[in-house]
Amino acid sequence: MIKYHSTNKKSKKVSFKTALFKGQAPDKGLFMPDRLPKFSQREINSMRRLKFPQIAFLILKKFLKGEIPEKTLKEITQKAFNFDLPIEKVSLNLFVLRLDRGPTASFKDFGARFLAKCMEYFLKKEKKKMVILVATSGDTGSAVAQAFYGIENVKVVVLFPEKEVVKNQRKQITTLGGNIISVAIKGKFDDCQAMVKKAFADAQLKHLNLSSANSINVARLIPQITYYFFAFCKICKRGEKVIFSVPCGNFGNLTAGIFAKRMGLPVFKFVAAVNENDEFPRFLETGKYKPLIPSKKCLSNAMNIGHPSNLARIVEIYGGRMDETGKILKPPDMNALKKEIWSTKITDKETKEAIKSAFQKYHLVLEPHGAVAWRALEKFLEKEKIHFPAVVLETAHLGKFPEILKDLLKIKIEIPSSIKNSLKKKEKFEILPPNYEEFKEFLKSVIPSHSKAPL
C-alpha cells in the first residue's frame, strides 16, 4: 500500500483514505505519495488500444491497491470519466488535448469527479459526514460543486474572488443550492486560498470535519496523471518522446504531468505556461522564489494565482523543501528542474494575439487559458527547434468565454448545455470581506451541529 507524507515533514504518514479526507496535512503541508508506481514502455504500449477509462483504471489501481476493491474502483472510474476526451490534430506534430468535455466544461472535472466518488464510497461504507471547503479562481469551484451536488452526508462551501470569476463560471457555482454553499470574497484568489488553509489548521473547527477538493488534495491530483498517459498513447505511435504545454495556475496540472514522467511516461519537456502572474519563471531564472502579492488580474482568470500551492510538491520532487508560505527551506536541484521544465510569461496582449493567429492559420479556436499554453509552446519551439510531438492542454470550454472570443474572432461560440442551464437559474451566494474571523463565524453558522461525526 502506498503511504502519503507531508511536504512539511512534521506529520505522520497516512493512507490514501486519510489523505483524501484530511486534504491538507496537520502541519499545513501537502500530502505526497511515498513512492510512485512504475510503468515499463511495454506496459504503456499495451494501453494504445484501450479507451480512456480503461487506461485510467490501470493507473489508478496501482495507487489504490488495498484501499478500494478493484471491482469498485473500476465502477468509480467508469462513472467519473463518462465523457469524451478529444485530441485535435492541428499539424504534423502539433496537437490540442481538449479537457473540457466534462459536466462543467473544465479539466477540473477529472479530479473533482474521481475525488467525490471516492469520498462517497468511504462515507457510505462508514456512515460518516463531511464538509468540503474549496477556494476557486474559476473552474475548480464549479467542478467540485457539480461533482458533490446531491451527495448525502456532504456539504460543500465554495469561496471565489468576487470580481475575478466570469459570469458563466460563477453561475455554475451559485445556482445549485442544496448542499452547495457559495461565498464571494471581496479580494483575490490568494485570499480565498489562505482562509481555506487557515480553517483546516484551526482546532476550533475540527468538529466540522473539513476536507479539501482543491488540487492541494492529493486525491484530486492523482487522476490527472491519467490523461497524460492517454495523450501519449494516442499520439506517439513510434514510442518517441512528447512535449506537453500546460497552462499553470495552482500548478496541480503540471505536478500530475511530472508524476506521469516519474512513472515512466517518455516526456521530453514540460512547458509551464503562465500569464502575468510570473513568480514561477522568475524562480527558474533566479533560483529565488517570491510570491506575487497581490496577484494580477488577467484574461486567463483561473491562472491568476500569486502563490501556487503545488509548488511545494514540485520543489520536493526535485529534492528541495518549501513551506506553506513559499519559504524555501532546502533548495531543489535547479539544474534538474530547468532540464525538464521550461517556463515563460504570456501577457494579455500576447494571449489575444495567440487566439487570433491560431484561428487565422489553422482555423483553431482557443480560449484564453489554452491560448497562453499555445503561445508559450510557440516561444519554446522558436527557441529550441525541437521536432517531437507537442500537446497543448486546453483546459476550459470555449463557451465559458463567448464575449472575448466573439470580440476577437467575430464568430459565435456555442454554449454547452451545462452552462446554458445554469445561466437560466437564479443565483444565491454570500459576500464576505477577506477576513478569516468573519469567515470562521459564517462557517459555524451555516454548518449544522449534526456534522459532528469525525472520520
C-alpha positions in Angstrom: 0.0 0.0 0.0 1.3 3.5 -0.9 1.6 5.8 2.1 1.4 9.6 2.0 3.7 12.0 3.8 3.6 15.8 4.2 5.8 18.2 2.3 6.5 19.9 5.7 7.8 16.6 7.1 6.2 17.2 10.5 3.1 14.9 10.3 3.0 11.1 10.3 2.5 9.1 7.1 -1.1 8.2 6.3 -3.2 6.1 3.9 -4.9 7.3 0.7 -8.2 7.4 2.6 -6.8 9.6 5.4 -5.1 11.9 2.9 -8.4 12.1 0.9 -10.4 13.2 3.9 -7.8 15.5 5.6 -7.0 17.3 2.3 -4.1 19.2 3.9 -1.7 17.6 6.4 -1.9 18.7 10.1 1.4 20.5 9.8 0.0 22.7 6.9 2.0 20.7 4.3 0.6 18.9 1.3 0.4 15.1 1.1 2.7 13.4 -1.3 2.9 9.7 -2.2 6.0 8.0 -0.7 6.6 6.3 -4.0 5.1 6.4 -7.5 4.2 3.2 -9.3 6.3 2.5 -12.4 5.2 1.5 -15.9 7.5 -0.1 -18.5 7.4 1.1 -22.1 5.9 -2.3 -22.9 3.1 -1.7 -20.4 2.5 1.8 -21.8 2.4 0.5 -25.4 -0.2 -2.1 -24.4 -2.5 0.8 -23.4 -2.7 2.1 -27.0 -5.8 0.1 -27.9 -7.7 1.0 -24.7 -10.3 3.7 -24.1 -9.6 6.4 -21.6 -11.5 5.0 -18.6 -9.6 1.7 -19.1 -6.2 3.4 -19.1 -7.3 5.5 -16.1 -8.2 2.3 -14.2 -4.9 0.6 -14.9 -3.0 3.6 -13.5 -5.3 4.4 -10.5 -5.5 0.8 -9.2 -1.7 0.9 -8.6 -2.3 3.9 -6.2 -5.4 2.4 -4.5 -4.4 -1.2 -4.1 -5.5 -2.3 -0.6 -7.8 0.8 -0.2 -10.7 0.3 -2.7 -11.6 -3.1 -4.2 -10.7 -3.3 -7.9 -14.3 -4.0 -8.9 -15.5 -0.9 -7.0 -12.6 1.2 -8.4 -13.4 0.1 -11.9 -17.0 1.3 -11.4 -15.9 4.6 -9.9 -13.5 5.2 -12.8 -16.2 4.4 -15.4 -18.7 6.8 -13.7 -16.2 9.6 -13.1 -14.9 9.6 -16.6 -18.1 9.1 -18.6 -17.4 11.9 -21.1 -15.3 12.4 -24.3 -11.6 13.3 -24.3 -10.9 14.6 -27.9 -7.4 15.0 -29.3 -7.4 17.6 -32.1 -4.6 17.3 -34.6 -3.5 20.7 -35.7 -0.4 19.9 -37.9 2.0 17.0 -38.3 3.5 17.2 -34.8 1.1 19.6 -33.0 -2.0 18.5 -31.1 -4.6 20.0 -28.7 -5.9 17.9 -25.9 -9.5 19.1 -25.1 -10.0 18.5 -21.4 -13.3 20.5 -21.4 -16.0 17.9 -22.2 -17.0 17.0 -18.6 -20.2 18.2 -17.0 -18.8 21.6 -16.1 -16.8 22.0 -19.3 -13.4 22.2 -17.5 -10.4 19.9 -16.9 -11.2 20.1 -13.2 -14.0 17.6 -13.8 -11.4 14.8 -14.0 -10.1 15.3 -10.4 -13.3 16.5 -8.8 -15.5 13.7 -10.0 -13.0 11.0 -9.0 -12.4 12.5 -5.6 -16.2 12.9 -5.0 -16.9 9.3 -5.9 -14.1 8.0 -3.7 -15.4 10.1 -0.8 -18.9 8.9 -1.4 -17.7 5.3 -1.3 -16.0 5.7 2.1 -18.7 7.9 3.6 -21.5 5.4 2.8 -19.4 2.5 4.0 -18.7 4.1 7.4 -21.9 6.2 7.7 -20.0 9.5 8.3 -20.5 13.2 7.4 -18.1 15.7 5.8 -17.7 19.4 4.9 -15.8 20.2 1.7 -14.1 23.6 1.7 -12.8 24.8 -1.6 -11.3 28.0 -3.0 -11.6 28.7 -6.7 -10.2 31.1 -9.2 -12.5 29.9 -11.9 -13.3 26.3 -12.8 -12.4 24.4 -9.6 -15.5 25.6 -7.7 -18.0 24.6 -10.4 -16.4 21.2 -11.0 -16.3 20.4 -7.2 -19.8 21.8 -6.6 -21.3 19.7 -9.5 -19.3 16.6 -8.5 -20.7 16.7 -4.9 -24.1 18.1 -5.7 -26.8 15.9 -4.1 -24.4 13.5 -2.4 -25.7 12.6 1.0 -23.7 13.5 4.1 -21.6 16.1 2.3 -21.8 19.9 2.4 -19.6 22.0 0.1 -18.5 25.6 0.8 -17.0 27.3 -2.3 -15.0 30.6 -1.9 -14.3 32.7 -5.0 -12.9 36.2 -5.6 -16.0 38.4 -6.2 -14.6 40.4 -9.2 -12.4 37.8 -10.9 -14.7 35.0 -11.9 -16.5 35.4 -15.2 -20.3 35.1 -15.2 -20.5 31.8 -17.0 -18.2 30.2 -14.4 -19.8 31.9 -11.4 -23.3 30.8 -12.2 -22.2 27.1 -12.4 -21.3 27.5 -8.7 -24.0 29.9 -7.3 -27.2 28.4 -8.9 -27.0 24.8 -7.5 -28.2 25.4 -3.9 -29.0 22.3 -1.8 -25.8 21.0 -0.2 -23.7 23.7 -2.1 -22.9 27.0 -0.2 -21.3 29.8 -2.3 -19.3 32.6 -0.9 -17.9 35.6 -2.8 -14.8 37.1 -1.2 -14.0 40.8 -1.7 -10.4 40.1 -2.6 -8.1 37.8 -4.7 -8.0 34.1 -5.1 -5.0 34.0 -2.8 -7.2 35.5 0.0 -9.7 32.7 -0.6 -7.0 30.0 -0.5 -5.3 31.5 2.6 -8.6 31.3 4.5 -9.2 27.8 3.4 -5.8 26.7 4.6 -6.2 28.5 7.9 -9.6 26.8 8.5 -8.0 23.4 8.0 -5.4 24.2 10.7 -8.0 25.7 13.1 -8.6 23.3 16.1 -11.9 25.2 16.9 -13.3 23.9 13.6 -12.2 20.3 14.0 -15.8 19.2 14.7 -16.9 20.3 11.2 -14.8 17.5 9.6 -13.4 19.8 7.0 -11.7 18.4 3.9 -10.4 20.0 0.6 -11.2 19.4 -3.0 -8.7 21.8 -4.4 -5.6 20.4 -6.0 -4.0 20.6 -2.6 -5.9 17.4 -2.1 -3.7 14.6 -3.5 -6.8 12.7 -4.5 -7.7 15.4 -6.9 -4.2 15.4 -8.3 -3.7 11.6 -8.9 -6.5 11.1 -11.5 -5.0 14.0 -13.6 -2.0 11.8 -14.3 -4.2 9.5 -16.4 -4.8 11.9 -19.4 -1.1 12.4 -19.9 -0.7 8.7 -20.5 -3.8 8.7 -22.7 -2.5 11.6 -24.9 0.9 9.9 -25.3 -0.7 6.6 -26.2 -2.9 8.1 -28.9 -0.2 10.5 -30.4 3.2 8.8 -30.1 2.8 5.7 -32.2 6.5 5.1 -32.6 7.5 5.5 -28.9 9.1 8.9 -29.4 9.1 11.5 -26.6 6.4 14.1 -26.2 6.3 17.8 -25.2 3.3 19.0 -23.0 2.5 22.7 -22.8 0.4 23.2 -19.6 -1.5 26.4 -18.6 -0.5 26.8 -15.0 -2.4 28.5 -12.1 -2.1 26.5 -8.9 0.3 24.1 -10.7 -1.7 20.9 -9.9 -2.0 20.0 -13.6 1.8 20.3 -14.1 2.5 18.4 -10.9 0.4 15.5 -12.3 2.4 15.6 -15.5 5.7 15.4 -13.6 4.3 12.4 -11.7 3.5 10.8 -15.0 7.0 11.3 -16.2 8.4 9.8 -13.0 6.1 6.8 -13.5 7.7 6.1 -16.9 6.0 8.3 -19.5 8.5 9.4 -22.1 8.2 13.2 -21.7 10.9 15.4 -23.4 9.8 18.7 -21.8 7.1 20.4 -19.9 6.3 24.0 -20.9 4.9 25.7 -17.8 2.8 28.5 -19.4 1.8 31.3 -17.0 0.0 34.6 -17.5 1.3 37.8 -16.0 1.5 36.1 -12.6 5.1 35.1 -13.4 6.5 34.0 -10.0 7.5 30.6 -11.4 9.5 31.6 -14.5 11.3 34.1 -12.3 12.1 31.3 -9.8 13.5 29.2 -12.6 15.6 32.1 -13.8 17.0 33.3 -10.5 16.7 30.3 -8.1 14.9 32.6 -5.7 11.1 32.3 -5.1 9.0 35.3 -4.2 5.2 35.1 -4.2 3.4 37.7 -6.3 1.2 39.6 -3.9 -1.4 40.7 -4.9 -1.9 38.5 -7.9 -2.5 40.2 -11.2 -5.9 40.1 -12.9 -5.6 38.6 -16.4 -7.9 37.2 -19.2 -6.9 33.6 -18.2 -8.6 34.1 -14.8 -8.2 30.6 -13.5 -4.4 31.2 -13.6 -4.5 34.5 -11.5 -2.5 33.0 -8.6 0.4 34.7 -7.0 1.5 31.8 -4.8 0.6 28.4 -6.3 0.2 25.7 -3.5 1.5 22.9 -5.6 5.0 24.5 -5.9 5.7 22.8 -2.6 5.2 19.4 -4.3 7.3 20.4 -7.3 10.1 21.6 -5.1 10.0 18.3 -3.2 10.1 16.2 -6.4 13.4 17.9 -7.3 14.9 17.3 -3.9 14.0 20.6 -2.1 11.6 21.8 0.6 9.2 24.7 0.6 6.8 25.5 3.4 3.2 26.7 3.0 4.2 30.4 2.9 6.5 29.9 0.0 9.7 29.9 2.0 12.4 27.7 0.5 13.9 25.6 3.4 16.0 23.5 1.1 16.8 24.5 -2.5 15.7 22.0 -5.2 18.0 20.8 -7.8 17.6 23.8 -10.2 19.6 22.2 -13.0 17.2 19.2 -13.0 14.2 21.4 -12.8 15.3 23.5 -15.7 16.2 20.4 -17.7 12.7 19.1 -17.5 10.6 22.3 -17.3 10.7 25.4 -19.4 8.5 28.4 -18.4 7.5 31.7 -19.7 5.1 34.6 -19.1 2.4 35.4 -21.6 0.8 38.8 -21.4 -2.9 39.5 -22.1 -1.8 41.2 -25.3 0.0 38.0 -26.4 -3.0 35.9 -25.3 -5.3 37.8 -27.6 -2.7 37.7 -30.5 -2.4 33.9 -30.0 -6.2 33.4 -30.2 -6.3 35.4 -33.4 -3.3 33.8 -35.1 -4.3 30.2 -34.2 -7.7 30.9 -35.8 -6.2 32.6 -38.9 -3.5 30.0 -39.5 -5.3 26.7 -38.5 -8.9 27.7 -38.0 -8.3 26.6 -34.5 -10.4 28.2 -31.7 -8.7 28.6 -28.3 -10.0 30.1 -25.1 -7.6 32.3 -23.0 -6.0 29.5 -20.9 -5.3 27.3 -23.9 -4.0 30.4 -25.8 -1.5 31.0 -23.0 -0.2 27.4 -23.4 -0.3 27.7 -27.2 1.8 30.9 -27.3 4.2 29.6 -24.7 4.8 26.4 -26.8 5.4 28.6 -29.8 8.1 30.5 -27.9 9.7 27.3 -26.7 9.8 25.8 -30.2 11.1 29.0 -31.7 14.0 28.8 -29.2 14.7 25.1 -29.2 13.9 24.0 -32.8 12.6 20.6 -31.5 10.6 18.3 -33.6 9.0 15.9 -31.1 5.2 15.7 -31.0 3.8 18.5 -28.9 0.5 18.7 -27.0 -1.3 21.8 -25.8 -3.6 21.2 -22.9 -6.9 23.1 -23.5 -8.4 23.3 -20.0 -11.8 25.1 -20.3 -14.6 25.1 -22.9 -14.8 27.9 -25.4 -18.4 28.6 -24.2 -17.1 30.0 -20.9 -15.6 33.0 -22.8 -18.1 33.8 -25.6 -17.7 37.6 -25.3 -13.9 37.5 -25.5 -13.9 35.2 -28.5 -16.7 37.0 -30.3 -14.8 40.2 -29.9 -11.5 38.8 -31.2 -12.7 36.4 -33.9 -16.0 37.8 -34.9 -17.6 34.3 -34.6 -20.5 33.0 -32.5 -19.4 30.4 -29.9 -21.7 27.6 -29.0 -22.5 27.4 -25.3 -22.6 23.8 -23.9 -25.8 22.7 -22.2 -24.2 22.5 -18.8 -23.5 26.3 -18.9 -26.8 27.2 -20.7 -28.8 25.5 -17.9 -27.0 27.4 -15.1 -27.4 30.8 -16.9 -31.2 30.4 -16.6 -31.2 29.8 -12.9 -31.3 32.3 -10.0 -28.0 32.8 -8.1 -27.6 32.6 -4.3 -24.3 33.5 -2.6 -22.9 35.4 0.4 -20.4 38.2 0.1 -17.7 38.4 2.8 -14.5 40.5 3.3 -11.1 38.7 3.2 -11.2 38.4 7.0 -10.7 34.9 8.4 -12.6 35.5 11.7 -15.7 36.7 9.9 -15.5 33.7 7.6 -15.0 31.3 10.5 -18.2 32.7 12.2 -20.0 32.3 8.9 -18.9 28.7 8.6 -20.1 27.9 12.1 -23.4 29.4 11.4 -24.2 27.6 8.1 -22.9 24.1 9.1 -25.3 22.4 11.4 -24.1 20.7 14.6 -25.1 17.2 13.3 -22.0 17.3 11.1 -20.1 16.2 14.2 -19.0 12.7 13.2 -15.2 12.5 12.9 -13.7 10.2 10.4 
